[in-house]
Amino acid sequence: MTPTEILIAAREKIERGWTQKTYARSADGDSVAYNSPEAVCWCSIGAICAVDISRVGERAMNILADAIEVAPSRLTEWNDAPERSQDEVIIAFGWAIEASMERGAGRRRVSRGDT
């Protein structure tokens, strides 16, 4: 997966359900692992990790952090701020997706026929 694909899939999770103070929650509101089959809502980091925990997922987190102008190490603090809303998180993912697409659009593969 690309960072853009990860961000899109993570935003879809956030649209279904968002949480604070834990990576994910069950329908009962209990804290569960981000990859738990019981998870129905996720925080920003939990949603990205649920989609892809690799280095590419880490790049997606960095793109999200850049989009909201916070250090990657402060994503949890940003997500968990008392004034934060699900809508704000969805909007931030939109900004990150746009930024990721712009970065990808700047890279062009050159084939032998292009010379």
C-alpha positions as CSV (number, residue, x, y, z in Angstrom):
1,M,0.0,0.0,0.0
2,T,1.0,3.6,-0.5
3,P,0.8,6.3,2.2
4,T,-2.1,7.8,0.3
5,E,-4.0,4.4,0.3
6,I,-3.3,4.0,4.0
7,L,-4.6,7.5,4.8
8,I,-7.7,6.9,2.8
9,A,-8.4,3.6,4.5
10,A,-7.7,5.0,7.9
11,R,-10.0,8.0,7.3
12,E,-12.8,5.5,6.4
13,K,-12.3,3.9,9.8
14,I,-12.4,7.3,11.5
15,E,-15.6,8.1,9.6
16,R,-17.2,4.9,11.0
17,G,-16.1,5.6,14.5
18,W,-13.5,7.8,16.3
19,T,-12.2,7.6,19.9
20,Q,-9.8,9.3,22.2
21,K,-7.5,8.1,25.0
22,T,-7.0,4.6,23.4
23,Y,-6.1,3.2,20.0
24,A,-9.5,1.5,19.5
25,R,-12.8,0.7,21.3
26,S,-15.4,-2.0,21.0
27,A,-19.1,-1.4,20.6
28,D,-19.3,-1.6,24.4
29,G,-16.8,1.3,24.8
30,D,-14.0,-1.0,26.1
31,S,-10.5,-0.3,25.0
32,V,-9.3,-2.9,22.5
33,A,-6.2,-3.4,20.3
34,Y,-6.3,-1.4,17.1
35,N,-6.4,-4.7,15.1
36,S,-9.0,-6.3,17.2
37,P,-12.0,-7.7,15.3
38,E,-14.1,-6.1,18.1
39,A,-12.8,-2.6,17.2
40,V,-15.5,-0.3,16.0
41,C,-13.8,3.1,16.5
42,W,-10.2,4.2,16.4
43,C,-8.0,7.2,17.2
44,S,-5.9,8.7,14.5
45,I,-2.9,6.5,15.1
46,G,-5.0,3.4,15.8
47,A,-6.7,3.8,12.5
48,I,-3.4,4.1,10.6
49,C,-1.9,1.1,12.5
50,A,-5.0,-1.0,11.8
51,V,-4.5,-0.5,8.1
52,D,-0.7,-0.8,7.9
53,I,1.9,-1.0,10.7
54,S,4.9,-1.0,8.4
55,R,7.3,1.8,7.5
56,V,4.8,2.9,4.9
57,G,2.2,3.3,7.7
58,E,4.8,5.3,9.6
59,R,5.2,7.6,6.6
60,A,1.4,8.0,6.5
61,M,1.6,9.1,10.2
62,N,4.3,11.6,9.3
63,I,2.3,13.0,6.5
64,L,-0.7,13.4,8.8
65,A,1.5,15.2,11.4
66,D,2.8,17.5,8.7
67,A,-0.7,18.3,7.5
68,I,-1.8,19.4,11.0
69,E,1.6,21.0,11.8
70,V,2.5,18.9,14.8
71,A,5.5,16.7,15.5
72,P,4.7,13.0,14.8
73,S,5.3,12.3,18.5
74,R,2.4,14.7,19.4
75,L,-0.3,13.0,17.2
76,T,-1.7,11.3,20.3
77,E,-1.9,14.5,22.2
78,W,-3.5,16.3,19.2
79,N,-6.1,13.5,18.8
80,D,-6.9,13.4,22.5
81,A,-7.3,17.1,23.0
82,P,-10.6,17.7,24.8
83,E,-11.7,20.2,22.2
84,R,-11.0,17.8,19.3
85,S,-13.9,16.5,17.3
86,Q,-14.4,13.6,14.9
87,D,-15.1,16.1,12.1
88,E,-11.8,17.8,12.7
89,V,-9.9,14.5,12.5
90,I,-11.7,13.6,9.3
91,I,-10.8,17.0,7.8
92,A,-7.1,16.6,8.9
93,F,-7.0,13.2,7.2
94,G,-8.3,14.9,4.0
95,W,-5.5,17.5,4.2
96,A,-3.0,14.6,4.6
97,I,-4.4,12.7,1.7
98,E,-4.1,15.8,-0.5
99,A,-0.5,16.3,0.6
100,S,0.3,12.7,0.0
101,M,-1.2,12.8,-3.5
102,E,0.7,16.0,-4.3
103,R,4.0,14.4,-3.2
104,G,3.3,11.3,-5.3
105,A,2.2,13.4,-8.3
106,G,5.7,15.0,-8.3
107,R,7.4,11.7,-9.0
108,R,7.4,10.5,-12.6
109,R,8.8,7.3,-13.7
110,V,10.9,7.5,-16.8
111,S,10.6,4.6,-19.2
112,R,13.0,3.8,-22.0
113,G,10.6,5.3,-24.5
114,D,10.8,8.7,-22.8
115,T,14.4,9.4,-23.7
